[in-house]
Amino acid sequence: MTKVLQGVRVIEQGTFITGPAAAMLLGDLGADVIKVEQPGSGDPFRAFKNGLYSAHFQAYNRNKRSIALNPKDPADLAVFDGLIAEADVYIQNFRPGAAERLGAGAERLQRINPRLVYCSISGFGATGPAAQRPSYDTVAQAASGYLNLLVNPDSPRVVGPAIADAMTGFYAAYGILGALFERGRTGVGRKVEVSMLEAMCHFNLDAFTHFYASGEVMGPFSRPSVSQSYVMKCRDGRWLALHMSSPEKFWQGLAVAIELPGLLDDPRFASRDGRIEHQDALIRILGERFAMRDRAAWCRELEARDVPHAPMYDTSEALEDPQARHLQLLVSATHPTMGEFKTVRSPVSFDERRALDVMPPPTLDEHGTAIREGLRCAEPGTPQVAPATESS
């Protein structure tokens, strides 16, 4: 793995997804990430299934070391402060005000280490009427207007992965990298703040731009209609996706592939605007054709005609696709006690070198002894209440 962040030490005191995801992204780039956890229980995501090593926990905690610290113990507090003194980045996703009450506020930690880049992740922001409300993925999706673009009004239920949690982690890592770059010039750290609401509103930028530019409130079918995106069920019960936005040659290729060369002669479908206006009729016609062959046969035909498409894979299929295998997206490592760990590598390559090496997620306090022994300052400091575990 090309470690572009080699030499950068990150102290992460996150729970669930947002904080751990931010730290994992930095770890993927080569940073030394130390996850500080509560003794006995650790990150609550550990215990969803499989003891303290759940699949949920594994997803966002690779490339890290773990130490368990009790903040009420003076010796553990000294270890925590020693870690902060040597760190480049600290990440937490407590509710606003909790870090200060727990002795892990930016002011205190940056007194210990003025070069520290301190990242605070919250649900609704540090101040304001909603600042103290609990926020989780679905809450942030709804508050940002994003969930409205996913829910089918004919079957109103939440769908999809925890995208607000994951995207907030991405934005946090983005802000941290910017602060680290600036620190290279100034020598002084920053307090980086990001909330799930802010992250998802920015991620939902397209919908807001459409509203303020044209007065259009987008719904779950707005973008698929305009981009001419479709999912088609094939004879074998498998699905494939089409994205036919442009250029016109894609439609011409599709018409030939489905053996309806006169499709575009129909006035309803002769133009982009016409296809958008008469989308329901077009979907019925396409659906009838795609039901006539198995998915693999359609994929061969569409590829031969240069039509933008892909099989609509499930999780068991996607990484087995020849292109995914060529890109070596699936990587693995063996944990000394927990066995084989499989995951998706970082998508970023440097100088044509893929990030194929991965360190399995740590067991609770797996590296506690080594981390304590490696501290330059291990003498107890002034006893204070250090961070405990509070989620946003």
Stockholm file with secondary structure:
# STOCKHOLM 1.0

chainA/1-392         MTKVLQGVRVIEQGTFITGPAAAMLLGDLGADVIKVEQPGSGDPFRAFKNGLYSAHFQAYNRNKRSIALNPKDPADLAVFDGLIAEADVYIQNFRPGAAERLGAGAERLQRINPRLVYCSISGFGATGPAAQRPSYDTVAQAASGYLNLLVNPDSPRVVGPAIADAMTGFYAAYGILGALFERGRTGVGRKVEVSMLEAMCHFNLDAFTHFYASGEVMGPFSRPSVSQSYVMKCRDGRWLALHMSSPEKFWQGLAVAIELPGLLDDPRFASRDGRIEHQDALIRILGERFAMRDRAAWCRELEARDVPHAPMYDTSEALEDPQARHLQLLVSATHPTMGEFKTVRSPVSFDERRALDVMPPPTLDEHGTAIREGLRCAEPGTPQVAPATESS
#=GR chainA/1-392 SS CCCTTTTCEEEEECCTTHHHHHHHHHHHTTCEEEEEECTTTCSGGGGSSSTTCCHHHHHTCCSCEEEECCTTSHHHHHHHHHHHHHCSEEEECCCTTHHHHTTCCHHHHHHHCTTCEEEEEESSCSSSTTTTSCCCHHHHHHHTTCGGGTCCTTSCCCCSCCHHHHHHHHHHHHHHHHHHHHHHHHSCCCEEEEEHHHHHHHHTHHHHHHHHHHCCCCCTTHHHHHHTEEEEECTTSCEEEEECCSCHHHHHHHHHHTTCTTGGGSTTTSSHHHHHHTHHHHHHHHHHHHTTSCHHHHHHHHHHTTCCEEECCCHHHHTTSHHHHHTTCEEEEEETTTEEEEEECCSCCBTTBCCCCCCCCCCTTTTHHHHHHHCSCCSCCSCCCCCCCCCC
#=GC SS_cons         CCCTTTTCEEEEECCTTHHHHHHHHHHHTTCEEEEEECTTTCSGGGGSSSTTCCHHHHHTCCSCEEEECCTTSHHHHHHHHHHHHHCSEEEECCCTTHHHHTTCCHHHHHHHCTTCEEEEEESSCSSSTTTTSCCCHHHHHHHTTCGGGTCCTTSCCCCSCCHHHHHHHHHHHHHHHHHHHHHHHHSCCCEEEEEHHHHHHHHTHHHHHHHHHHCCCCCTTHHHHHHTEEEEECTTSCEEEEECCSCHHHHHHHHHHTTCTTGGGSTTTSSHHHHHHTHHHHHHHHHHHHTTSCHHHHHHHHHHTTCCEEECCCHHHHTTSHHHHHTTCEEEEEETTTEEEEEECCSCCBTTBCCCCCCCCCCTTTTHHHHHHHCSCCSCCSCCCCCCCCCC
//
